[in-house]
Amino acid sequence: MNYYQITYDNTQYFQPDAVHSVITTIPGIVEWWHFLPNVYIVEAEQVNEQGISNHVGSIFTGLRFFVTKIDINATNGVLPKSAWDWINRKSGFQKLVQLIGQGQRNQVSQPETQLRSKLLSDILSKAKS
């Protein structure tokens, strides 16, 4: 699976519901995240940043937007718990925490990426033994 962030601007010229409908139904998009205004994270199977850009640009001429591939395992910030639940489910972070017996996170802010690396390292070393 690949993940892409789509950020768009100049929304005064475009209906938000129409933009939402187009982004969330791009062929090849499996699932999407939309917890910040004008920002989507999409999970894609058979479409890349160029395909996403072509699709959005062909429908919304004049919409300013940016599409970039992201590493869903390298994230940080302060978001609502429901936003982190989606990201953690996609990154496998919750599964890693459960595997090493630390339970599920209930924090609002995201732990440091270094913690994820340590958890992954611990799991991999346990798997080798």
PyMOL commands that set and color helices and strands:
alter all, ss='L'
color gray80, all
select helices_A, chain A and resi 11-13+16-24+49-59+81-91+93-99+113-128
alter helices_A, ss='H'
color red, helices_A
select strands_A, chain A and resi 2-8+29-36+39-44+65-70
alter strands_A, ss='S'
color yellow, strands_A
deselect
rebuild
show_as cartoon
